[in-house]
Amino acid sequence: MGCMSEPSSSPPIQVALVEDDVFFARALADSIRVAPDMRLQGLAANCRQAFQMLTQPAADVLLVDLGLPDGPGMDIIRAAQRQWPRCAVMVSSVFGDEAHVIQSLEAGATGYLLKDSTPMQIVEEIRNVHAGGSPISPLIARQLLTRFRQAMATEAAPVPPLQAGGPQEEQARLSPRERQVLDYITKGFSYEEIGGLMGVSRNTVLSFVRRIYAKLKVRSQLEAIYEARVQGLLHS
């Protein structure tokens, strides 16, 4: 059964783009314009135009290319954190190396897509990040998870077992259902798939995800997985 369309009373997702590739920007802008639940609020082709755009009313989602002709897209991400603090920032880039990914996440991006994604796939991920998700291209996700596993393997001492009343008691804060959602996320299931497996709606899954992020004090799926493994909440 297909997903229900957004109620007509729901305001459209306001989307802003920073992209210097004319053909890619045009294709993506066209896909956003025909999406019934979105509105293209702004389009910038370089840093100068992007900084000017950030002085306007905030968008809901900002999609940023990193390789801009007059400066790094990373500067746009940092500026958006200051100017549009409630806006979800997602990177769309040809750069898939660890340095660019880590720097983008540290700057405040909550999603990272490679440009092998089609415009329609990116439109769907815009919905995802607006709903509280953290879209990451599979290649990037595998790369970062490998990095996290290597970092954990080099830790000098194992995490002590949880002691009742001890300083690590906050490890037990996730409810069984929240742990179940986190386990499915670790295995790579989408929010729709998790909802089907648990017999709940996608919105219910998103509510679980938001509570997980709040309890673990993280902002993305990868950070949640890493923090949960460090705390001993995941064992696979």
C-alpha atoms as an extended CHARMM CRD file, in Angstrom:
* protein
*
       236  EXT
         1         1  MET       CA              0.0000000000        0.0000000000        0.0000000000  PROA      1               0.0000000000
         2         2  GLY       CA              1.5280000000        3.3370000000       -1.0280000000  PROA      2               0.0000000000
         3         3  CYS       CA              2.3700000000        6.1670000000        1.3170000000  PROA      3               0.0000000000
         4         4  MET       CA             -0.4340000000        8.6460000000        1.9220000000  PROA      4               0.0000000000
         5         5  SER       CA              0.0850000000       12.0870000000        0.4110000000  PROA      5               0.0000000000
         6         6  GLU       CA              0.6130000000       15.0980000000        2.6190000000  PROA      6               0.0000000000
         7         7  PRO       CA             -2.5820000000       16.7880000000        3.8220000000  PROA      7               0.0000000000
         8         8  SER       CA             -3.4230000000       19.8600000000        1.7730000000  PROA      8               0.0000000000
         9         9  SER       CA             -3.2460000000       22.0070000000        4.9040000000  PROA      9               0.0000000000
        10        10  SER       CA              0.3970000000       21.0870000000        5.5470000000  PROA      10              0.0000000000
        11        11  PRO       CA              2.8280000000       23.8690000000        4.5810000000  PROA      11              0.0000000000
        12        12  PRO       CA              5.2760000000       22.8900000000        1.8390000000  PROA      12              0.0000000000
        13        13  ILE       CA              8.8750000000       22.0760000000        2.6980000000  PROA      13              0.0000000000
        14        14  GLN       CA             10.8960000000       25.1870000000        1.8950000000  PROA      14              0.0000000000
        15        15  VAL       CA             14.0680000000       24.0910000000        0.0940000000  PROA      15              0.0000000000
        16        16  ALA       CA             17.1760000000       26.1270000000       -0.7330000000  PROA      16              0.0000000000
        17        17  LEU       CA             19.9480000000       24.9190000000       -3.0580000000  PROA      17              0.0000000000
        18        18  VAL       CA             23.6060000000       25.8620000000       -3.3600000000  PROA      18              0.0000000000
        19        19  GLU       CA             24.8800000000       24.2410000000       -6.5560000000  PROA      19              0.0000000000
        20        20  ASP       CA             27.2480000000       25.4790000000       -9.2790000000  PROA      20              0.0000000000
        21        21  ASP       CA             26.6260000000       22.6660000000      -11.7780000000  PROA      21              0.0000000000
        22        22  VAL       CA             24.0280000000       24.3110000000      -14.0270000000  PROA      22              0.0000000000
        23        23  PHE       CA             22.5750000000       21.0910000000      -15.4330000000  PROA      23              0.0000000000
        24        24  PHE       CA             22.4160000000       19.2880000000      -12.0820000000  PROA      24              0.0000000000
        25        25  ALA       CA             20.9110000000       22.3670000000      -10.4030000000  PROA      25              0.0000000000
        26        26  ARG       CA             18.2820000000       22.7050000000      -13.1470000000  PROA      26              0.0000000000
        27        27  ALA       CA             17.2760000000       19.0270000000      -12.9480000000  PROA      27              0.0000000000
        28        28  LEU       CA             17.0600000000       19.1250000000       -9.1610000000  PROA      28              0.0000000000
        29        29  ALA       CA             15.1740000000       22.4290000000       -9.1280000000  PROA      29              0.0000000000
        30        30  ASP       CA             12.6590000000       21.0480000000      -11.6440000000  PROA      30              0.0000000000
        31        31  SER       CA             12.1230000000       17.9420000000       -9.4910000000  PROA      31              0.0000000000
        32        32  ILE       CA             11.5160000000       20.0950000000       -6.4150000000  PROA      32              0.0000000000
        33        33  ARG       CA              9.1000000000       22.3740000000       -8.2610000000  PROA      33              0.0000000000
        34        34  VAL       CA              6.9040000000       19.4560000000       -9.3560000000  PROA      34              0.0000000000
        35        35  ALA       CA              6.8860000000       17.8620000000       -5.8880000000  PROA      35              0.0000000000
        36        36  PRO       CA              3.4870000000       18.6840000000       -4.3500000000  PROA      36              0.0000000000
        37        37  ASP       CA              4.8860000000       19.0080000000       -0.8230000000  PROA      37              0.0000000000
        38        38  MET       CA              7.8860000000       21.2310000000       -1.6160000000  PROA      38              0.0000000000
        39        39  ARG       CA              8.7000000000       24.7590000000       -2.6640000000  PROA      39              0.0000000000
        40        40  LEU       CA             12.0240000000       25.9510000000       -4.0770000000  PROA      40              0.0000000000
        41        41  GLN       CA             12.7810000000       28.9660000000       -1.8960000000  PROA      41              0.0000000000
        42        42  GLY       CA             16.2000000000       29.8880000000       -3.2180000000  PROA      42              0.0000000000
        43        43  LEU       CA             18.9560000000       28.8230000000       -5.5980000000  PROA      43              0.0000000000
        44        44  ALA       CA             22.5780000000       29.9620000000       -5.3410000000  PROA      44              0.0000000000
        45        45  ALA       CA             25.4420000000       29.0860000000       -7.7030000000  PROA      45              0.0000000000
        46        46  ASN       CA             28.3460000000       30.2000000000       -5.4980000000  PROA      46              0.0000000000
        47        47  CYS       CA             29.3120000000       31.2490000000       -1.9760000000  PROA      47              0.0000000000
        48        48  ARG       CA             28.5470000000       34.9220000000       -2.5380000000  PROA      48              0.0000000000
        49        49  GLN       CA             24.9930000000       34.1920000000       -3.6150000000  PROA      49              0.0000000000
        50        50  ALA       CA             24.5980000000       31.6350000000       -0.8180000000  PROA      50              0.0000000000
        51        51  PHE       CA             25.6390000000       34.1000000000        1.8930000000  PROA      51              0.0000000000
        52        52  GLN       CA             23.1410000000       36.5850000000        0.4780000000  PROA      52              0.0000000000
        53        53  MET       CA             20.4470000000       33.8990000000        0.4910000000  PROA      53              0.0000000000
        54        54  LEU       CA             21.1270000000       33.2190000000        4.1800000000  PROA      54              0.0000000000
        55        55  THR       CA             20.0560000000       36.7800000000        5.0130000000  PROA      55              0.0000000000
        56        56  GLN       CA             16.5460000000       35.9280000000        3.7740000000  PROA      56              0.0000000000
        57        57  PRO       CA             13.8510000000       34.0130000000        5.7460000000  PROA      57              0.0000000000
        58        58  ALA       CA             15.0560000000       30.5460000000        6.7030000000  PROA      58              0.0000000000
        59        59  ALA       CA             14.4200000000       27.4800000000        4.5690000000  PROA      59              0.0000000000
        60        60  ASP       CA             13.4720000000       24.1160000000        6.0810000000  PROA      60              0.0000000000
        61        61  VAL       CA             16.1490000000       22.1870000000        4.1770000000  PROA      61              0.0000000000
        62        62  LEU       CA             19.3800000000       23.4950000000        2.6480000000  PROA      62              0.0000000000
        63        63  LEU       CA             21.1800000000       21.3400000000        0.0710000000  PROA      63              0.0000000000
        64        64  VAL       CA             24.8420000000       22.3300000000       -0.3430000000  PROA      64              0.0000000000
        65        65  ASP       CA             27.5200000000       21.3890000000       -2.8660000000  PROA      65              0.0000000000
        66        66  LEU       CA             31.0250000000       21.4580000000       -1.3830000000  PROA      66              0.0000000000
        67        67  GLY       CA             33.0240000000       22.3510000000       -4.4990000000  PROA      67              0.0000000000
        68        68  LEU       CA             31.9670000000       25.9200000000       -5.2460000000  PROA      68              0.0000000000
        69        69  PRO       CA             33.8990000000       28.2580000000       -7.5790000000  PROA      69              0.0000000000
        70        70  ASP       CA             34.5450000000       31.0250000000       -5.0330000000  PROA      70              0.0000000000
        71        71  GLY       CA             35.0130000000       29.1070000000       -1.7850000000  PROA      71              0.0000000000
        72        72  PRO       CA             34.3110000000       25.9160000000        0.1520000000  PROA      72              0.0000000000
        73        73  GLY       CA             30.7270000000       24.8040000000        0.7090000000  PROA      73              0.0000000000
        74        74  MET       CA             31.7770000000       24.0060000000        4.2750000000  PROA      74              0.0000000000
        75        75  ASP       CA             31.6480000000       27.7440000000        4.9940000000  PROA      75              0.0000000000
        76        76  ILE       CA             28.0100000000       27.7920000000        3.8780000000  PROA      76              0.0000000000
        77        77  ILE       CA             27.1590000000       24.9590000000        6.2650000000  PROA      77              0.0000000000
        78        78  ARG       CA             28.7350000000       26.7970000000        9.2080000000  PROA      78              0.0000000000
        79        79  ALA       CA             27.0180000000       30.0580000000        8.2620000000  PROA      79              0.0000000000
        80        80  ALA       CA             23.6600000000       28.2840000000        7.9550000000  PROA      80              0.0000000000
        81        81  GLN       CA             24.0780000000       26.9500000000       11.5030000000  PROA      81              0.0000000000
        82        82  ARG       CA             24.2830000000       30.5500000000       12.6940000000  PROA      82              0.0000000000
        83        83  GLN       CA             21.7360000000       32.1790000000       10.3700000000  PROA      83              0.0000000000
        84        84  TRP       CA             19.1940000000       29.3670000000       10.0120000000  PROA      84              0.0000000000
        85        85  PRO       CA             19.6620000000       27.2390000000       13.1650000000  PROA      85              0.0000000000
        86        86  ARG       CA             16.4330000000       25.2650000000       12.6120000000  PROA      86              0.0000000000
        87        87  CYS       CA             17.2590000000       24.4210000000        9.0080000000  PROA      87              0.0000000000
        88        88  ALA       CA             18.3930000000       20.8590000000        8.1990000000  PROA      88              0.0000000000
        89        89  VAL       CA             21.5360000000       20.9320000000        6.0450000000  PROA      89              0.0000000000
        90        90  MET       CA             22.3300000000       18.1440000000        3.6070000000  PROA      90              0.0000000000
        91        91  VAL       CA             25.4320000000       17.8450000000        1.4260000000  PROA      91              0.0000000000
        92        92  SER       CA             25.2820000000       16.7530000000       -2.2160000000  PROA      92              0.0000000000
        93        93  SER       CA             28.8060000000       16.2870000000       -3.5340000000  PROA      93              0.0000000000
        94        94  VAL       CA             31.1570000000       14.3170000000       -5.7580000000  PROA      94              0.0000000000
        95        95  PHE       CA             33.5950000000       14.1790000000       -2.8330000000  PROA      95              0.0000000000
        96        96  GLY       CA             33.2630000000       10.8550000000       -1.0250000000  PROA      96              0.0000000000
        97        97  ASP       CA             36.4980000000       10.8600000000        0.9600000000  PROA      97              0.0000000000
        98        98  GLU       CA             36.4800000000       10.6080000000        4.7300000000  PROA      98              0.0000000000
        99        99  ALA       CA             37.9140000000       14.0970000000        5.3170000000  PROA      99              0.0000000000
       100       100  HSD       CA             35.1060000000       15.8980000000        3.4660000000  PROA      100             0.0000000000
       101       101  VAL       CA             32.4240000000       13.7490000000        5.0880000000  PROA      101             0.0000000000
       102       102  ILE       CA             33.7120000000       14.1780000000        8.6500000000  PROA      102             0.0000000000
       103       103  GLN       CA             34.2750000000       17.9230000000        8.2140000000  PROA      103             0.0000000000
       104       104  SER       CA             30.7510000000       18.3570000000        6.8450000000  PROA      104             0.0000000000
       105       105  LEU       CA             29.1570000000       16.4790000000        9.7450000000  PROA      105             0.0000000000
       106       106  GLU       CA             31.2550000000       18.4310000000       12.2450000000  PROA      106             0.0000000000
       107       107  ALA       CA             30.2370000000       21.6980000000       10.5530000000  PROA      107             0.0000000000
       108       108  GLY       CA             26.5810000000       20.8340000000       11.1120000000  PROA      108             0.0000000000
       109       109  ALA       CA             25.3500000000       18.7860000000        8.1400000000  PROA      109             0.0000000000
       110       110  THR       CA             22.8080000000       16.1030000000        9.0350000000  PROA      110             0.0000000000
       111       111  GLY       CA             22.9710000000       14.2510000000        5.7150000000  PROA      111             0.0000000000
       112       112  TYR       CA             25.5410000000       13.4690000000        3.0210000000  PROA      112             0.0000000000
       113       113  LEU       CA             24.6660000000       12.2770000000       -0.4910000000  PROA      113             0.0000000000
       114       114  LEU       CA             26.9620000000       11.5350000000       -3.3900000000  PROA      114             0.0000000000
       115       115  LYS       CA             25.9850000000       12.9370000000       -6.7620000000  PROA      115             0.0000000000
       116       116  ASP       CA             25.3450000000        9.4730000000       -8.1480000000  PROA      116             0.0000000000
       117       117  SER       CA             21.8690000000        9.9180000000       -6.6280000000  PROA      117             0.0000000000
       118       118  THR       CA             19.1640000000       10.9450000000       -9.1110000000  PROA      118             0.0000000000
       119       119  PRO       CA             17.2230000000       14.1990000000       -8.5890000000  PROA      119             0.0000000000
       120       120  MET       CA             14.1210000000       12.1980000000       -7.6180000000  PROA      120             0.0000000000
       121       121  GLN       CA             16.1300000000       10.2150000000       -5.0460000000  PROA      121             0.0000000000
       122       122  ILE       CA             17.4580000000       13.4650000000       -3.6060000000  PROA      122             0.0000000000
       123       123  VAL       CA             13.9080000000       14.8570000000       -3.4140000000  PROA      123             0.0000000000
       124       124  GLU       CA             12.9040000000       11.8130000000       -1.3560000000  PROA      124             0.0000000000
       125       125  GLU       CA             15.9120000000       12.3160000000        0.9250000000  PROA      125             0.0000000000
       126       126  ILE       CA             14.9020000000       15.9680000000        1.3820000000  PROA      126             0.0000000000
       127       127  ARG       CA             11.6360000000       14.6550000000        2.8230000000  PROA      127             0.0000000000
       128       128  ASN       CA             13.6460000000       12.2510000000        4.9790000000  PROA      128             0.0000000000
       129       129  VAL       CA             15.9510000000       14.8810000000        6.4730000000  PROA      129             0.0000000000
       130       130  HSD       CA             13.0290000000       17.2780000000        7.0110000000  PROA      130             0.0000000000
       131       131  ALA       CA             11.2320000000       14.5410000000        8.9600000000  PROA      131             0.0000000000
       132       132  GLY       CA             14.2100000000       14.1250000000       11.2900000000  PROA      132             0.0000000000
       133       133  GLY       CA             16.2440000000       11.5550000000        9.4020000000  PROA      133             0.0000000000
       134       134  SER       CA             19.9270000000       11.6270000000        8.5250000000  PROA      134             0.0000000000
       135       135  PRO       CA             20.3440000000       10.4150000000        4.9230000000  PROA      135             0.0000000000
       136       136  ILE       CA             23.7900000000        9.0380000000        4.0940000000  PROA      136             0.0000000000
       137       137  SER       CA             24.7890000000        7.4480000000        0.7870000000  PROA      137             0.0000000000
       138       138  PRO       CA             25.4710000000        3.7170000000        1.3680000000  PROA      138             0.0000000000
       139       139  LEU       CA             29.1080000000        3.9950000000        0.2780000000  PROA      139             0.0000000000
       140       140  ILE       CA             29.7000000000        6.8060000000        2.7730000000  PROA      140             0.0000000000
       141       141  ALA       CA             27.8780000000        4.9490000000        5.5540000000  PROA      141             0.0000000000
       142       142  ARG       CA             29.9990000000        1.8270000000        5.0900000000  PROA      142             0.0000000000
       143       143  GLN       CA             33.1720000000        3.9040000000        5.0420000000  PROA      143             0.0000000000
       144       144  LEU       CA             32.3050000000        5.7210000000        8.2800000000  PROA      144             0.0000000000
       145       145  LEU       CA             31.1500000000        2.5760000000       10.0690000000  PROA      145             0.0000000000
       146       146  THR       CA             34.4560000000        0.9340000000        9.1640000000  PROA      146             0.0000000000
       147       147  ARG       CA             36.2600000000        3.9310000000       10.6130000000  PROA      147             0.0000000000
       148       148  PHE       CA             34.2220000000        3.7610000000       13.8300000000  PROA      148             0.0000000000
       149       149  ARG       CA             34.8660000000        0.0220000000       14.2010000000  PROA      149             0.0000000000
       150       150  GLN       CA             38.6060000000        0.5680000000       13.7320000000  PROA      150             0.0000000000
       151       151  ALA       CA             38.5830000000        3.3510000000       16.3210000000  PROA      151             0.0000000000
       152       152  MET       CA             36.7690000000        1.1340000000       18.7860000000  PROA      152             0.0000000000
       153       153  ALA       CA             39.1470000000       -1.7850000000       18.1500000000  PROA      153             0.0000000000
       154       154  THR       CA             42.1250000000        0.3810000000       19.1180000000  PROA      154             0.0000000000
       155       155  GLU       CA             40.6780000000        1.4970000000       22.4360000000  PROA      155             0.0000000000
       156       156  ALA       CA             43.0780000000        0.5590000000       25.1970000000  PROA      156             0.0000000000
       157       157  ALA       CA             40.5880000000       -0.7860000000       27.7230000000  PROA      157             0.0000000000
       158       158  PRO       CA             37.1900000000       -2.4560000000       27.4270000000  PROA      158             0.0000000000
       159       159  VAL       CA             34.1090000000       -0.6580000000       28.7190000000  PROA      159             0.0000000000
       160       160  PRO       CA             33.4500000000       -1.8260000000       32.3240000000  PROA      160             0.0000000000
       161       161  PRO       CA             30.2000000000       -3.7060000000       32.8840000000  PROA      161             0.0000000000
       162       162  LEU       CA             27.1770000000       -1.6800000000       33.8980000000  PROA      162             0.0000000000
       163       163  GLN       CA             26.8340000000       -1.3840000000       37.6490000000  PROA      163             0.0000000000
       164       164  ALA       CA             23.5200000000       -0.5510000000       39.2630000000  PROA      164             0.0000000000
       165       165  GLY       CA             23.6600000000        2.9630000000       40.6490000000  PROA      165             0.0000000000
       166       166  GLY       CA             27.0690000000        3.5640000000       39.0670000000  PROA      166             0.0000000000
       167       167  PRO       CA             28.1180000000        6.4480000000       36.8440000000  PROA      167             0.0000000000
       168       168  GLN       CA             27.2940000000        4.5110000000       33.6420000000  PROA      168             0.0000000000
       169       169  GLU       CA             23.6890000000        3.8620000000       34.5730000000  PROA      169             0.0000000000
       170       170  GLU       CA             22.5230000000        6.1460000000       31.7720000000  PROA      170             0.0000000000
       171       171  GLN       CA             23.4370000000        3.3200000000       29.3800000000  PROA      171             0.0000000000
       172       172  ALA       CA             20.0950000000        1.7280000000       30.2870000000  PROA      172             0.0000000000
       173       173  ARG       CA             18.0480000000        4.7900000000       29.3130000000  PROA      173             0.0000000000
       174       174  LEU       CA             16.8960000000        3.4800000000       25.9330000000  PROA      174             0.0000000000
       175       175  SER       CA             13.6040000000        1.6270000000       26.1120000000  PROA      175             0.0000000000
       176       176  PRO       CA             13.3220000000       -1.8470000000       24.5320000000  PROA      176             0.0000000000
       177       177  ARG       CA             11.4580000000       -0.3870000000       21.5440000000  PROA      177             0.0000000000
       178       178  GLU       CA             14.0650000000        2.3460000000       21.1050000000  PROA      178             0.0000000000
       179       179  ARG       CA             16.8220000000       -0.2780000000       21.1840000000  PROA      179             0.0000000000
       180       180  GLN       CA             14.8950000000       -2.2760000000       18.6020000000  PROA      180             0.0000000000
       181       181  VAL       CA             14.6710000000        0.7380000000       16.2970000000  PROA      181             0.0000000000
       182       182  LEU       CA             18.3780000000        1.4670000000       16.7430000000  PROA      182             0.0000000000
       183       183  ASP       CA             19.2130000000       -2.1650000000       15.9960000000  PROA      183             0.0000000000
       184       184  TYR       CA             17.2260000000       -2.0260000000       12.7490000000  PROA      184             0.0000000000
       185       185  ILE       CA             18.9230000000        1.2700000000       11.7960000000  PROA      185             0.0000000000
       186       186  THR       CA             22.3150000000       -0.3850000000       12.3870000000  PROA      186             0.0000000000
       187       187  LYS       CA             21.3120000000       -3.1730000000       10.0000000000  PROA      187             0.0000000000
       188       188  GLY       CA             20.5040000000       -0.5860000000        7.3050000000  PROA      188             0.0000000000
       189       189  PHE       CA             16.6900000000       -0.7220000000        7.2540000000  PROA      189             0.0000000000
       190       190  SER       CA             14.8040000000        2.4000000000        6.1270000000  PROA      190             0.0000000000
       191       191  TYR       CA             12.2320000000        4.0530000000        8.3760000000  PROA      191             0.0000000000
       192       192  GLU       CA              9.4200000000        2.6150000000        6.2430000000  PROA      192             0.0000000000
       193       193  GLU       CA             10.8870000000       -0.8930000000        6.5360000000  PROA      193             0.0000000000
       194       194  ILE       CA             11.3480000000       -0.5160000000       10.2930000000  PROA      194             0.0000000000
       195       195  GLY       CA              7.7210000000        0.5770000000       10.6270000000  PROA      195             0.0000000000
       196       196  GLY       CA              6.6050000000       -2.5210000000        8.7290000000  PROA      196             0.0000000000
       197       197  LEU       CA              8.7480000000       -4.8320000000       10.8490000000  PROA      197             0.0000000000
       198       198  MET       CA              7.4890000000       -3.2900000000       14.0980000000  PROA      198             0.0000000000
       199       199  GLY       CA              3.8830000000       -2.8580000000       12.9790000000  PROA      199             0.0000000000
       200       200  VAL       CA              3.8760000000        0.9170000000       13.4740000000  PROA      200             0.0000000000
       201       201  SER       CA              3.7340000000        3.9600000000       11.2030000000  PROA      201             0.0000000000
       202       202  ARG       CA              6.7390000000        5.8100000000        9.7960000000  PROA      202             0.0000000000
       203       203  ASN       CA              5.8870000000        8.7880000000       12.0070000000  PROA      203             0.0000000000
       204       204  THR       CA              6.0330000000        6.5410000000       15.0810000000  PROA      204             0.0000000000
       205       205  VAL       CA              9.4680000000        5.3220000000       13.9960000000  PROA      205             0.0000000000
       206       206  LEU       CA             10.5880000000        8.9490000000       13.5930000000  PROA      206             0.0000000000
       207       207  SER       CA              9.3610000000        9.6590000000       17.1440000000  PROA      207             0.0000000000
       208       208  PHE       CA             11.5080000000        6.7870000000       18.4190000000  PROA      208             0.0000000000
       209       209  VAL       CA             14.4840000000        8.1320000000       16.4250000000  PROA      209             0.0000000000
       210       210  ARG       CA             14.1100000000       11.6290000000       17.8790000000  PROA      210             0.0000000000
       211       211  ARG       CA             14.0280000000       10.2280000000       21.4170000000  PROA      211             0.0000000000
       212       212  ILE       CA             17.1050000000        8.0920000000       20.6950000000  PROA      212             0.0000000000
       213       213  TYR       CA             18.9880000000       11.1570000000       19.4110000000  PROA      213             0.0000000000
       214       214  ALA       CA             17.9790000000       13.1700000000       22.4820000000  PROA      214             0.0000000000
       215       215  LYS       CA             18.9770000000       10.4590000000       24.9510000000  PROA      215             0.0000000000
       216       216  LEU       CA             22.3150000000        9.7290000000       23.2830000000  PROA      216             0.0000000000
       217       217  LYS       CA             22.9510000000       13.4540000000       22.6710000000  PROA      217             0.0000000000
       218       218  VAL       CA             23.6300000000       12.9380000000       18.9600000000  PROA      218             0.0000000000
       219       219  ARG       CA             22.3700000000       14.4380000000       15.6910000000  PROA      219             0.0000000000
       220       220  SER       CA             22.6460000000       11.6530000000       13.1160000000  PROA      220             0.0000000000
       221       221  GLN       CA             22.2410000000        7.9310000000       12.5830000000  PROA      221             0.0000000000
       222       222  LEU       CA             25.9800000000        7.3500000000       12.3900000000  PROA      222             0.0000000000
       223       223  GLU       CA             26.6210000000        9.2290000000       15.6270000000  PROA      223             0.0000000000
       224       224  ALA       CA             23.8140000000        7.2730000000       17.3010000000  PROA      224             0.0000000000
       225       225  ILE       CA             25.2700000000        3.9380000000       16.1630000000  PROA      225             0.0000000000
       226       226  TYR       CA             28.7580000000        4.9170000000       17.2830000000  PROA      226             0.0000000000
       227       227  GLU       CA             27.6240000000        6.2300000000       20.6840000000  PROA      227             0.0000000000
       228       228  ALA       CA             25.4320000000        3.1810000000       21.2900000000  PROA      228             0.0000000000
       229       229  ARG       CA             28.3370000000        0.8460000000       20.5280000000  PROA      229             0.0000000000
       230       230  VAL       CA             30.6650000000        2.8010000000       22.8120000000  PROA      230             0.0000000000
       231       231  GLN       CA             28.1100000000        2.5610000000       25.6260000000  PROA      231             0.0000000000
       232       232  GLY       CA             27.6280000000       -1.1460000000       25.0560000000  PROA      232             0.0000000000
       233       233  LEU       CA             24.0160000000       -0.8260000000       23.8850000000  PROA      233             0.0000000000
       234       234  LEU       CA             24.7380000000       -2.7120000000       20.6390000000  PROA      234             0.0000000000
       235       235  HSD       CA             26.6340000000       -5.9490000000       20.4930000000  PROA      235             0.0000000000
       236       236  SER       CA             26.3920000000       -7.0010000000       16.8410000000  PROA      236             0.0000000000
